[in-house]
């Protein structure tokens, strides 16, 4: 089934570069993400423990591998790997397929080989109905109604293949691998913060919460979580996993405080 993706790969993005197999092999050899996964004990343990468990019914484990050139100075952290290790729905050719990452980021792989990222899911409660959670994340009907803007606008699948076992990463069996054009993004994640900050309008800094239009709330929360992560990074706080989703109504640090902190 995975080989069918090659016919739909957006090769126009790659110009007259390497052939499909050459490109994928070059990325595997040069990928800082794969290098970290194989040589960092915590990351390799995370991968092995995750794929040792059977995926949800009609899903399979899949690693989304961003092009190495797009990683720049991105740190390959547990948070980063958790975002790109997903359970991907099995579906007939030409059908959309949903995915849920290890840290609850959900989205859809579209028939045109693009990714749409919808939301961060809530952790499933104990005793949830069978089939209502994937990887411990509660699935609900609202998962496909929203869209998290991606910093590069559109994320494409460039190539497909498999991640094979190595001595450093002794997988019991190969897992699916998709080479993607850029890393997945969600507000509050710890990569590409300078680019994310440029997406912030700061237009809420002088707006009281009581005067905020309901339609502005998604944009406010989008910007707030980016600013909150940047503020924590600015302070030098150790961060080993995703920043919790912030509620502007339950914190003493508002958008004005965050802007002020970042400007110091």
C-alpha positions, 0 to 999 in steps of 0.5 A: 500500500505504501508504494502507491504514495510514490505516484502522488508525490509532489515531485515538482517541489524537488525540481531535477533532484535525486530519484525517489529512492536516492532522495529517501536514502540520502535523507535517511543517511543525513537525518539529524532526527534519525541520528538522535533516535538511534544514539540517544538512549531515551529517544530510542527507548521511547520509539521501541516501547511505543511500537512494541504495543499494537496500534489501534484497530485499522491504524499503523505506526508511522514515523513522519520524517521532516527533510533534514534541511528544514530542521536547522538548529532544531533540537531533537527532543522527546517532544519533537519525536512524540509529535512525529511518531503517529498512528496513521489510519489505514484506508483505500487509495485516494481516501483521507486518513486520520492520524494521532501523534504520540503526544495527542496532535491529530490531523488528516493526511489528504488524498493530495499528499498534504497534511492538515493539523487539526488540534491537540486532543484531550487524554482519554479517561479511564474506562473509555469505550473501546475504539474511542481513544487512540494511543490514550488520546480521546477521539471526538467528532470535533477533531476534524473541524479546526485547523492549526496553521502551519508555519510553512502553510502546506506540509507535503508528503515527499516520499514513503518507505520504511524505517528498518531495524539497526543495531542502535534501534532494534525494531522487531519489524520495520515501521512505515516512514513518510518523508515530509516537507517540514516539521509539524507545528502546534502553538506551544511547541519548542521548535521554530520559535522565531518563525512562530513569533513572527506570526503573532500580531500582538494585537491583543496586548491592550485588550481586556479579556472582558472586551474580547470578541468571541471570534478572536479567542482562537487567534488569542490562544494561538498567539498566547501559547507561542508567547508562553513557550518563548517566555519560558525559553527566554527564562531558561526553564528546563522543558522536557515535554510539551508545554501544557495548553494554557487558559488565559482565564486561569493565569496571572500572566496575560499577553501584556506580561508575556510581551513585556517579558520578551522585550526585556 
